[in-house]
Amino acid sequence: MLTQNTISKKNKKYVTICIVLLFFVGFVGYQLFLESPIFQIASNLIKHSIYFTLIITVYTIGRFAWQIINSKWILILWNIVYLISFVIFLVAAILHIFNERLQDHLILAIVNFRIFMLSPLPFCSLYILHKINKILCANES
């Protein structure tokens, strides 16, 4: 039978793997799709399909990690943030596909937001909040 320490070490290993995967997906998404000259000539439908695939991959990896960490409030926050992001990206993609003349500053803001959401920064920020909450709860006891 596994002890609590063994389960904790196993969970840390899975969370570490998730963080590495988040870095990998963010790097691949940025290098192969956002900066690639070949990708720039692809149709808008293909571009947005790949962006959605990447954002769903990041969301799924993060959700798996938060389920392992077992922090319910962070998991809820993770779901809300990525749901709002997905809706923003979906509306922007639909507008961009059907109306190719969106404002440049709007496109730039959405691209920067997408880069942020594809990076491991949202996960790391929430992980820091989780650790701070854990420390504060331990001090209250």
Summary of the structure (lengths in Angstrom):
residues: 141
radius of gyration: 17.9
end to end distance: 29.8
largest distance: 61.7
contacts: 370
relative contact order: 0.12
helix: 87%
strand: 0%
